[in-house]
Amino acid sequence: MTTAAIPRVVVVKANNSRLESLCMIAATAVLVAATLVFAKVNARVDHTPPLMDWQLRAFDLKPTDQAIFNALTVAADTVWVWYEDTKTWTPVEEMQSEETGVAPFALDANWRQTGEVQWRLDRSFSFEGATAYFGNNGKVPGQSAYLLVLGHTHKGVSYADQSTIWLHPDPRAAAPRTLNRDSLIRNGWKQVVSHTGDVEVRQREWNPPL
Amino acid sequence: MKFRILAALLLLAVGIPAQAAAAHKLRVGVTLHPYYSFAANIVGDRAEVVPLIDAGFNPHNYAPRPEDLKRATTLDALIVNGIGHDEFAFKIVEAAGMKDKLRLIYANESVALIPVAGSGGDMRAVNPHTFVSLAAATQQVYTIARALGKLDPGNATFYRENANAYATRIRRMKAEFMSQLTQADLAHFRCATMHDAYGYLLQEFGLQIAAVIEPRHGVQPTARQMADTIARIKDAKVDVLFAEKYFASKLSDTIRDATGVQMYSFSHISDGPFTAEKFEQEMRENLTTLVRAVHASGERH
């Protein structure tokens, strides 16, 4: 006759189980806190100006509008440099010439590809302290009408020597009668906010530009 | 007699620093090859242009070296791209203890940036390759000239005039190649690029990029990304792939075999010696390639 062995379950508790649990909780808490601090310290601060409802972000533009917008920002710089030397605003015809070739005005392959927009220089806003290059009648479906405003007088105020670019969703929009901001907004124009290198540098939190 | 000697000594004391100041040429550092060309053409012989790191180093995996740190301490100003292609410069400046001393000239300060093709939503990354372009290059030339003029007012007019002349040369080069595309059918031209270095250049010619192969420079796409890209190339009827002249990649061969695209190579203007002519020379080669690719594509349609 055999006797079946009765299994015995013995629970062995660690001597310092309570301490181990506390250590684990503390370690987890330290890890979480360190992660939060790291995230806070290394967070990319968004220096992008908030967008108003009458503004568009350049990154959101359709390819044709974006190409024309970028060309206009370069053209604005070029026109300023020439203005410093000649004290006159460069006529569109001059920028259309094969030799000078300033986009988006130059009548070249890029101009055809971006809708053959009809450009003109409007000096009639000089009493407002501004000059404008206006472009409409582009042929690419969905493209806009364009307005480059160069604010040039009233030195000492915030808008002197600044350029702004506006888009109108109707490519056949008429030239504005005034460059007053509220009037432009009322008439459906939207100002394009560009992501410049300056903004990007601030995003990266390096030294501020000169 | 005593009075004469005193007067002579006084004149010497006043004159020496003035002469020294007049003789002091700015030492202007640059991070990337195009900035060497831009700066050299702006300053002529009135300032010294110095590459921050020697030619031949890959900026993408650069670690600061003692001679670079030493060089950084000798500069009056440093021209940087500042938006993602020359992070090594900031490591050097910091390691050399020049962070608050060295004047940084951000060439892209007023350049309107474009997103990396294919990056979307809130994660859109900025394309830092403004220096492989023509229009954005002229804008950077003006910015650099203005900044150097502030640092060296005596030569400000000289710098501005040189910047103007250089920008005019760049515009003429663009016009020259644009005229070769007068009869081309750009509307049906579809291209992809290995790396997103050519977004600005192609945009200036009214061209759009249908797909970018590498998610980041030198980063191989995963098998899934590769399959998606190949599908995108086929869907968009892409028939030209622009690879990089200095970066041979088996990936481009794989894509060519899978899709039948024609391969061309652009220069990223980031290799070889730093010279004043480099930007114009390599952009001219790039534009020649672009015109060839557009015409060949047109013949196939």
Contacts between the chains, C-beta under 8 A, distances in Angstrom:
chain1	res1	chain2	res2	distance
A	58	B	112	5.9
A	58	B	114	8.0
A	59	B	114	7.6
A	59	B	115	5.2
A	59	B	124	5.8
A	63	B	203	7.9
A	63	B	208	5.3
A	66	B	114	6.6
A	66	B	203	7.5
A	67	B	203	5.1
A	67	B	204	7.7
A	67	B	206	6.4
A	69	B	112	6.7
A	70	B	112	5.0
A	70	B	114	6.7
A	70	B	135	7.3
A	70	B	136	7.7
A	70	B	200	7.9
A	70	B	203	6.6
A	71	B	135	6.3
A	71	B	204	7.4
A	73	B	110	7.4
A	73	B	111	7.5
A	73	B	112	4.3
A	73	B	139	7.4
A	74	B	111	8.0
A	74	B	135	4.4
A	74	B	136	6.7
A	74	B	138	6.4
A	74	B	139	4.9
A	77	B	110	6.5
A	77	B	138	7.7
A	77	B	139	5.1
A	77	B	142	5.4
A	78	B	138	6.7
A	78	B	139	8.0
A	78	B	142	7.6
A	78	B	167	7.2
A	81	B	142	5.7
A	81	B	160	7.4
A	81	B	163	7.8
A	81	B	164	6.3
A	81	B	167	7.8
A	84	B	160	7.8
A	85	B	164	7.6
A	98	B	175	5.6
A	98	B	179	6.6
A	99	B	172	6.5
A	99	B	175	6.7
A	100	B	168	7.8
A	100	B	171	6.5
A	100	B	175	7.7
A	101	B	171	5.2
A	101	B	172	7.2
A	101	B	174	6.1
A	101	B	175	3.5
A	101	B	178	6.8
A	102	B	171	6.7
A	103	B	135	6.0
A	103	B	204	6.6
A	106	B	175	6.8
A	106	B	178	7.2
A	108	B	175	6.9
A	108	B	178	3.9
A	108	B	179	7.0
A	108	B	181	7.7
A	108	B	182	7.4
A	109	B	178	5.2
A	109	B	181	3.9
A	109	B	182	6.0
A	109	B	184	6.4
A	109	B	186	5.9
A	109	B	205	6.8
A	109	B	206	6.5
A	110	B	178	6.4
A	110	B	204	6.5
A	110	B	205	5.6
A	110	B	206	4.2
A	111	B	206	8.0
A	112	B	186	7.4
A	112	B	206	7.5
A	113	B	186	4.7
A	113	B	187	6.9
A	113	B	205	7.6
A	113	B	206	2.9
A	113	B	207	7.5
A	114	B	206	5.3
A	194	B	112	4.0
A	194	B	113	7.6
A	195	B	112	7.1
A	195	B	113	5.0
A	195	B	126	6.7
A	196	B	108	7.4
A	196	B	109	6.9
A	196	B	110	5.8
A	196	B	111	6.3
A	196	B	112	5.9
A	196	B	113	6.6
A	197	B	82	6.4
A	197	B	83	5.3
A	197	B	106	5.9
A	197	B	107	7.4
A	197	B	108	2.6
A	197	B	109	5.2
A	197	B	110	7.0
A	197	B	111	4.9
A	197	B	113	6.3
A	197	B	130	7.3
A	198	B	106	7.0
A	198	B	108	7.8
A	198	B	109	4.8
A	198	B	110	6.8
A	200	B	82	7.6
A	200	B	83	4.5
A	200	B	84	7.8
A	200	B	108	7.3
A	200	B	113	6.1
A	200	B	126	5.3
A	201	B	82	5.1
A	201	B	83	6.6
A	201	B	106	5.6
A	201	B	108	7.7
A	201	B	109	7.6
A	204	B	82	7.7
A	204	B	83	7.4
A	204	B	84	7.9
A	206	B	82	6.8
A	206	B	90	6.0
A	206	B	104	7.9
A	207	B	99	7.1
A	207	B	100	7.9
A	207	B	104	5.5
A	209	B	82	7.9
A	209	B	104	7.3
A	209	B	106	4.3
A	209	B	109	5.1
A	210	B	103	6.1
A	210	B	104	6.9
A	210	B	105	6.1
A	210	B	106	7.2
A	210	B	147	5.4
A	210	B	150	7.0
